[in-house]
Amino acid sequence: MALLVDRHACINFPMLRGHKVGVDMGMLSRLLVPLPSHRRLLDSLEKYVWSRDEKATYPATIEPNVSSASFAVRFHSTSNDAEKVRLDILEQCRKNQVEKKKEVAQKLQQHEGLISLAGAKQSEANGLFCQYTRRWCSYYQRYNNEHDSSCRKCLLQSEASNLQHEAENIKVTFYEKLLPQCEDMQRAIVYDLLLPEMLALHRDAMFMLAQVCVPRDLTQRANASSWRDDYVLSTWRKHLELISVLGATRQKFQCTQHILEHTTFIVNNKRDTVLLLHHQPVNASLVWCVTDLTLLKTMDEPYVSLQPFIFSWEHDENMVIAGKSSAHPALNLLEFEAYGQLRAGISLQLPRLLRAIEQRTLSFQRQGVVDVLKALLWQAGPPSRQNIALDALVPRIVAESDDWLRMNLQILNTADFAEKLCKHMTRLLKHSEDNWSSDKVLLCICHIARCIAEHSQAGRGSALRNVSQV
């Protein structure tokens, strides 16, 4: 779905073709694709992305950091409407700064007036003496000098103190500019405010794919806010329901200080620009992996310890040998080694399978062997056209239009391999045909025979005859 959206978006916005898709298609080699139709679809998806990325020189639209090469910045540069909005925002910012300067000047004048008046009252009080009244004290039988409550000096001092306190409480809230100083960041913000619906769908579709295929560390746990939710900037935004928006991890500057603490009370916008997914910052480096979604596990107890070797072709023989100490008591070491090494090496899997059938080193009547066969035969593996060494060793009979055949099955293109495999499968079947408890042997043979019939391009008629004989 995401790639269909990408294709449609590229038609409507040709500039998008210059930007990479942003999806690591190597992850699809882990998929289970049992049918040729599945493999052809996989091949077409890979070809589409590779052809896009081969021609693209700019980062993907889901690249979280903004630069001059970002699609948002480049797209803005071609849009007169977007540039007009940017200039309108900057003009509004300029007007807001003028108003803030007026406010600061007014508060400064008020402060100076209060300080001047307080100084005048204090000076007047300094030239006076406190006033006292003589009152008769019956207890001590004498006159006492009591401070007069209407003392002029003290009243002036109190008024001066209040005026001083009022001046000290004159505070101004800082004004943060609406946009950062960097013009690339400004363009990216305006692009996100005016985001076309098709491009919004494109970006969200890519992130929906990432939510499935990037199992870990897709986003960071951090406080972040959206530029679209800014109270002032929201005046220009297009209303869209989005899962991904441009945001900032630095909070909006909010501070109030005394009038004398700053000269202008205007500060630059130092918030950053980063893509948010569900209000969380997107990581700059994504690890695309579908292993957890497609992992084929065996529940056959003797083979459970061999699970790491079932769904991977990237191990080697030495790793299997080193793990012999973990072998189940019911599994002999020869089969442990043959089972673990079966998938060691992407292009060696079918030859190893042929040898295992020929030498009977695997218990084909066990479910654990059926499970590893399904992983071997169904897992996509790397595409064949990347295997230059194999192309040099194995004569290709496959037509260019049939290069959907994956690397692990390329050996089926040799003239006699499929025939040898079918011959030994026939012997295995005859060896167990009288034993009704060997139904899983028949299941194994059916899986292998079907794979040969559907994927052997080297003399398809001959391959089908060999399979039918089985």
Secondary structure, 3 states (H helix, E strand, C coil): CHHHHHHHHHHHCHHHHHECCCCCHHHHHHCECCCHHHHHHHHHHHHHHHHHHHHCCECCCCCCECCCCCHHHHHHHCCHHHHHHHHHHHHHHHHHHHHHHHHHHHHHHHHHHHHHHHHHHHHHHHCCCCCEEEEEECCCCEEEEEECCCCHHHHHHHHHHHHHHHHHCCEEECEEEEEECCHHHHHHHHHHHCCCHHHHHHHHHHHHHHHHHCCCCCECCCCCEEHHHCCCHHHCCCCCCCCEEEEECCCCCCCEEECCCCCCCEEEECCCCEEEECCEEECCCCCCCCHHHHCCCCCCHHHHHHHHHCCCCCCCHHHHHHCHHHCCCCCCHHHHHHHHHCCCCHHHHHHHHHHHHHHCCCCCCCHHHHHHHHHHHHECCCEHHHCHHHHHHCCCCCCHHHCCCEHHHHHHHCCCHHHHHHHHHHHHHHHHCCCHHHHHHHHHHHHHHHHHHHHCCCCHHHHHHHHHHC
